[in-house]
Amino acid sequence: MRFGSYLPGRRPLQLPRLGPLINQVEVHVLSPEERIVPLEKVSRGYHYGVVQGVKPGTRYFYRLDGNPERPDPASKFQPEGVHGPSQVIDPHFVWEELHWSGIPFSHYVIYELHVGTFTAQGTFDAVVPHLDELKDLGITAIMLMPVAQFPGIATGAMMAFTLSRCKILMGVLMDSKG
Protein backbone atom coordinates (compact mmCIF):
# COMPACT_ATOMS: atom_id res chain seq x y z
CA MET A 1 0.00 0.00 0.00
CA ARG A 2 1.37 3.44 -0.80
CA PHE A 3 1.51 6.14 1.87
CA GLY A 4 0.36 9.74 1.70
CA SER A 5 -2.55 11.23 -0.17
CA TYR A 6 -2.71 10.60 -3.87
CA LEU A 7 -4.95 11.28 -6.83
CA PRO A 8 -4.87 8.18 -9.02
CA GLY A 9 -5.50 9.67 -12.46
CA ARG A 10 -8.38 12.07 -12.01
CA ARG A 11 -10.26 9.94 -9.50
CA PRO A 12 -11.10 10.93 -5.91
CA LEU A 13 -8.36 11.53 -3.35
CA GLN A 14 -7.22 8.32 -1.67
CA LEU A 15 -5.83 8.43 1.87
CA PRO A 16 -4.10 5.37 3.28
CA ARG A 17 -2.75 5.86 6.82
CA LEU A 18 -0.81 3.48 9.03
CA GLY A 19 -1.83 3.66 12.68
CA PRO A 20 -1.88 0.27 14.37
CA LEU A 21 -2.49 1.75 17.84
CA ILE A 22 -5.04 4.33 16.62
CA ASN A 23 -8.75 3.55 16.78
CA GLN A 24 -10.14 6.50 14.83
CA VAL A 25 -8.56 8.52 11.99
CA GLU A 26 -10.35 11.50 10.50
CA VAL A 27 -9.28 13.83 7.73
CA HIS A 28 -10.07 17.51 8.20
CA VAL A 29 -10.37 18.86 4.66
CA LEU A 30 -9.84 22.63 4.80
CA SER A 31 -10.62 23.57 1.20
CA PRO A 32 -12.42 24.02 -1.14
CA GLU A 33 -15.22 23.00 1.26
CA GLU A 34 -14.33 22.42 4.93
CA ARG A 35 -15.39 19.00 6.21
CA ILE A 36 -14.39 16.06 8.40
CA VAL A 37 -14.08 12.68 6.67
CA PRO A 38 -13.63 9.53 8.78
CA LEU A 39 -11.26 6.85 7.48
CA GLU A 40 -12.16 3.19 7.77
CA LYS A 41 -9.95 0.92 9.85
CA VAL A 42 -8.86 -1.90 7.57
CA SER A 43 -6.36 -4.71 8.04
CA ARG A 44 -2.90 -4.69 9.65
CA GLY A 45 -3.22 -1.29 11.31
CA TYR A 46 -4.17 0.69 8.22
CA HIS A 47 -6.94 3.24 7.93
CA TYR A 48 -8.22 4.10 4.48
CA GLY A 49 -10.59 6.57 2.88
CA VAL A 50 -11.60 8.07 -0.41
CA VAL A 51 -12.53 11.75 -0.48
CA GLN A 52 -14.70 13.09 -3.29
CA GLY A 53 -14.40 16.60 -4.73
CA VAL A 54 -10.69 17.05 -3.99
CA LYS A 55 -8.24 18.55 -6.46
CA PRO A 56 -4.62 19.73 -6.38
CA GLY A 57 -4.30 22.60 -3.92
CA THR A 58 -6.67 21.09 -1.35
CA ARG A 59 -5.24 21.32 2.17
CA TYR A 60 -5.93 18.89 4.98
CA PHE A 61 -4.93 17.61 8.43
CA TYR A 62 -5.28 14.22 10.12
CA ARG A 63 -7.01 13.88 13.49
CA LEU A 64 -6.03 10.73 15.40
CA ASP A 65 -8.37 9.52 18.16
CA GLY A 66 -9.80 13.04 18.50
CA ASN A 67 -6.41 14.55 19.43
CA PRO A 68 -5.01 17.78 17.96
CA GLU A 69 -4.71 17.86 14.19
CA ARG A 70 -1.46 16.82 12.57
CA PRO A 71 -0.11 17.06 9.03
CA ASP A 72 0.20 13.96 6.87
CA PRO A 73 3.58 12.38 7.73
CA ALA A 74 3.84 11.13 4.13
CA SER A 75 2.82 14.44 2.57
CA LYS A 76 4.51 15.46 -0.64
CA PHE A 77 3.93 19.18 -0.02
CA GLN A 78 3.82 21.27 3.16
CA PRO A 79 3.43 24.87 1.90
CA GLU A 80 3.13 26.32 5.42
CA GLY A 81 5.98 24.28 6.91
CA VAL A 82 6.09 20.91 8.60
CA HIS A 83 3.47 21.79 11.24
CA GLY A 84 0.95 23.34 8.82
CA PRO A 85 -1.68 21.60 6.72
CA SER A 86 -0.65 19.13 4.03
CA GLN A 87 -1.54 19.95 0.44
CA VAL A 88 -2.63 17.66 -2.36
CA ILE A 89 -0.48 17.97 -5.47
CA ASP A 90 -0.87 16.83 -9.06
CA PRO A 91 1.69 14.03 -9.38
CA HIS A 92 1.77 14.16 -13.16
CA PHE A 93 4.77 15.95 -14.62
CA VAL A 94 5.06 16.55 -18.35
CA TRP A 95 8.68 16.32 -19.49
CA GLU A 96 9.47 18.97 -22.10
CA GLU A 97 12.75 17.40 -23.24
CA LEU A 98 11.68 14.12 -24.79
CA HIS A 99 14.99 13.12 -26.40
CA TRP A 100 17.45 13.44 -23.48
CA SER A 101 18.11 10.10 -21.86
CA GLY A 102 20.80 11.09 -19.38
CA ILE A 103 24.26 9.58 -19.23
CA PRO A 104 25.25 5.95 -18.60
CA PHE A 105 25.45 5.15 -14.89
CA SER A 106 29.09 4.09 -15.34
CA HIS A 107 29.93 7.71 -16.26
CA TYR A 108 28.43 9.25 -13.13
CA VAL A 109 30.75 11.26 -10.91
CA ILE A 110 28.42 12.41 -8.14
CA TYR A 111 29.00 15.52 -6.06
CA GLU A 112 26.99 15.72 -2.83
CA LEU A 113 26.18 19.41 -2.64
CA HIS A 114 24.97 20.85 0.67
CA VAL A 115 23.15 23.95 -0.52
CA GLY A 116 23.40 25.75 2.83
CA THR A 117 27.18 25.53 3.00
CA PHE A 118 28.21 25.58 -0.67
CA THR A 119 28.03 29.39 -0.95
CA ALA A 120 27.85 32.25 1.52
CA GLN A 121 24.26 32.92 0.43
CA GLY A 122 23.20 29.28 0.99
CA THR A 123 20.56 29.37 -1.78
CA PHE A 124 19.84 27.36 -4.90
CA ASP A 125 20.31 30.44 -7.08
CA ALA A 126 23.77 31.02 -5.59
CA VAL A 127 24.83 27.53 -6.71
CA VAL A 128 24.08 28.17 -10.41
CA PRO A 129 27.17 30.31 -11.21
CA HIS A 130 29.38 27.46 -9.90
CA LEU A 131 27.97 24.66 -12.08
CA ASP A 132 30.58 25.13 -14.81
CA GLU A 133 33.35 24.87 -12.17
CA LEU A 134 31.91 21.56 -10.99
CA LYS A 135 31.70 20.34 -14.57
CA ASP A 136 35.37 21.32 -15.13
CA LEU A 137 36.25 19.17 -12.11
CA GLY A 138 34.67 16.20 -13.87
CA ILE A 139 31.41 16.18 -11.92
CA THR A 140 28.58 14.72 -14.01
CA ALA A 141 25.76 14.59 -11.43
CA ILE A 142 24.81 16.58 -8.33
CA MET A 143 22.95 15.22 -5.32
CA LEU A 144 21.32 18.18 -3.57
CA MET A 145 21.30 17.96 0.21
CA PRO A 146 19.12 18.29 2.22
CA VAL A 147 15.98 17.71 0.20
CA ALA A 148 13.32 17.48 2.88
CA GLN A 149 11.37 19.91 4.96
CA PHE A 150 12.16 20.18 8.65
CA PRO A 151 11.47 22.83 11.27
CA GLY A 152 13.91 25.26 12.80
CA ILE A 153 17.56 25.75 12.04
CA ALA A 154 19.79 22.75 11.51
CA THR A 155 23.19 22.52 13.12
CA GLY A 156 26.51 21.11 12.01
CA ALA A 157 27.15 20.65 8.32
CA MET A 158 23.67 21.78 7.33
CA MET A 159 24.04 25.06 9.23
CA ALA A 160 21.24 27.53 8.58
CA PHE A 161 19.70 25.97 5.48
CA THR A 162 16.20 24.58 5.65
CA LEU A 163 13.70 24.04 2.87
CA SER A 164 11.38 26.31 4.77
CA ARG A 165 13.59 29.05 3.27
CA CYS A 166 12.49 27.88 -0.18
CA LYS A 167 9.25 28.19 -2.04
CA ILE A 168 8.22 24.81 -3.40
CA LEU A 169 5.77 25.33 -6.23
CA MET A 170 4.39 22.11 -7.72
CA GLY A 171 7.75 20.39 -7.70
CA VAL A 172 9.86 23.43 -8.66
CA LEU A 173 12.32 24.74 -6.06
CA MET A 174 12.77 28.50 -6.05
CA ASP A 175 14.78 30.70 -3.71
CA SER A 176 13.04 32.79 -1.09
CA LYS A 177 14.63 35.10 1.41
CA GLY A 178 11.51 35.16 3.58
N, C-alpha and C positions, 0 to 999 in steps of 0.2 A: 504494500500500500504506500502511496506517495504521501509526503507530509506537506503541510501548508495549503493555503487556499489555491484553487486552480480553476480555470475556465476551460474545460475540454472542448475545443472548437468554439462554437458560439452557444453552447448549452448553459444551463444554470450553474452558478458557483457551487463547487463541491468542497466540503470542509472535513477532511479526516483529522482526528486529534487523538494522540495517545495520552491516556490518563488512567492507568490501571487502578489507582487508589482514589479516583474521583468518581462520585456517583452521578453528578449532574453537570453537563457542559452546555452553556448557552452562548450564542453569538449575538452580540449587541451591534447590529448594523446601524451605522450613523448616517449614511446617506445612500441613495437620494431620498429615501423614506426611512425615518428612524423606526426600528423594531427590534424585538428580542425573538430569536429563533432557537428553540431547543434542539440539541443534537441527540441522536439515538445512541444508546450504549449498545455496541455490537460485540463481537468476540475479541478475546485476548487483550482487553483493556482499551480498545479503541472506541471512540465516539465518532459518529458520522452524520452529516447532514447535507442537504442540497437546498440552496437558497435561490429562489426565483427573483427575477428582476434586478440582478446585480450586473454591473458592467465595470470595465476598468475605471479606476478612480474612486470606487466605493471604499469607504473606510469602516473598520470594524475592530471590536475588542472581543476577547473571550471572557466569560464569567464562569469560574469553577466552583461548584458547590455554594453558589451565592456570595462568594467572597469578592473583594474588589476586582475590577476589570483589569485584564492584562493583555498586552499585545500577543499576537500569534508568534510563538517561538520559532516557527519555520517560515516566517514572512519573507517575501522577496523584496519588500519595499516598506520602509519606515520613514515617511517624509517629515515627521515631527520628532525624530529621534527614537531611540530604543524603548522609551517608556510611553510614547504616544500611540495613537491607533495605527493598526496595520492597514495597508492599502492594496487593493486588488490591482494587478497589472495585466496588460495584454502580453502573453508570453510569445506571441508570434513576431519574429523579426525578419524583415525582408532584406536580404543581402543585395547590395547594389552592384558589387563586383562579382560577377558570376564566373569569371574565367581564372581567378587567382586561386591556386590550390595550396599555397604555403610552400614550405621547403621540406625536404626529407628530414625525418627525425634525426638521422645520423649526422646532419649538418648543424644541428642546434648547438649554440653556445649560449647558455642562459645566464642572464644577469639578474640577480634578485635585487630589485630597486626599492628601497624604503623611501617613499615619497617625502616623508616628514624630515628626513635627514640628508637627502641627496643635494638639496640646495638650501640656501639661507631662508628663502621664502617658504619652502616646504609645501609647494602646491604642484598640481599636475601641470599647469601652464609653465611653471618655472623649469620643468624637466625638458620640455620640447626643444629649447635651443641646444641641449646637450646630446640629442639623439645621434647626430652625425659623429660626435666624439666616441660614443659607445660603438657605433658601427665601425669606425676606424680601428678600434681595439679588437675587432673580430666578433663582437657580440651580434648574434642573429635573432635573439628572442629576449624579451624582458618580462619578468614576473613581478607585477606590482604588489607591494606589501604596504600596509595591511589592506585587504579588500574585504572589510566587514564593518558594520556599524557597531560602536560600543560607546558607552557614556563616559563623560569626563575626559581627563587628560592622561594619556598613557605615560609611563615612565621608561627609563632605560633607552634602548635603541630606537623605540618608536617616538620618543620625546613628545612634542606637542601636536602631533598629527592625529586627527581622528576624522572619520568620514562624515561626522556631523559638521565639519567645516566645508563639506562639499554639497553641492546640489546634485541630486541624483534624479534625472528626468527620463523616465521610461528607458532605463538601461544606459543612458549617456552620462558620464561623469563630467561635471563642469566645476571650475573653481568658484569659490565663494569666500569672501573675507568676513562674512557675517556670522 
